[in-house]
Amino acid sequence: MRTIITVIGKDTVGIIAKVCTYLANNNINICDITQTTMQGYFNMMMLVDTSKSIKSHDEISSELSSVGHEIGVEIKAQKEEIFDMMHRI
């Protein structure tokens, strides 16, 4: 199962570290990642493989949202197939 994770907010030290630590602790592999900062705002998009995690998509999504709240950014997790359907032209 692959999931799209987006992280958006004011740029601060440790955003990537905090998100990646959560993923590693939950046996979630990063397949692809892109990030940029623009005029003090941070934006990251990740494609991750959750097939080896024991947690459900809903648990992962909720916990990542909490991680984001702790560090002052918004983190969203969507199943890849739903993301693809929503962003079709």
SULBEL-V211673 format. One record per backbone hydrogen bond with DSSP energy under -0.5 kcal/mol. NH is the residue of the N-H (numbers start at 0). CO is the residue of the C=O. E is the energy in kcal/mol with one decimal. If there is no record, write none. Layout:
nh=(NH	NH)
co=(CO	CO)
e=(E	E)
//
This chain:
nh=(2	3	4	4	5	6	7	8	9	10	14	17	18	19	20	21	22	23	24	25	25	26	27	28	28	30	30	31	33	35	37	40	41	42	43	44	45	46	47	47	48	49	49	50	52	59	60	61	62	63	64	65	66	67	68	69	70	71	71	72	73	74	75	77	79	82	83	84	85	86	87)
co=(47	77	2	45	75	43	73	41	71	39	11	13	14	15	16	17	18	19	20	21	22	23	22	26	48	28	46	46	44	42	40	37	8	35	6	33	4	31	2	45	28	0	47	0	49	55	56	57	58	59	60	61	62	63	64	65	66	67	68	67	7	72	5	3	1	78	79	80	81	82	84)
e=(-2.4	-3.3	-0.5	-2.6	-2.5	-2.7	-2.2	-2.0	-0.6	-2.9	-1.0	-2.6	-2.3	-2.9	-2.2	-1.9	-2.3	-2.7	-2.6	-1.0	-0.8	-1.5	-2.5	-0.5	-1.9	-0.6	-2.9	-1.7	-2.3	-2.6	-2.6	-1.7	-3.9	-2.5	-2.5	-2.8	-2.8	-2.7	-2.8	-0.6	-3.0	-3.1	-0.6	-0.6	-1.6	-2.4	-3.0	-2.3	-2.8	-2.7	-2.0	-1.9	-2.3	-2.6	-2.2	-2.2	-1.6	-1.0	-0.6	-2.5	-3.2	-0.6	-2.3	-2.7	-2.6	-2.5	-2.7	-1.8	-2.4	-1.5	-0.9)
//
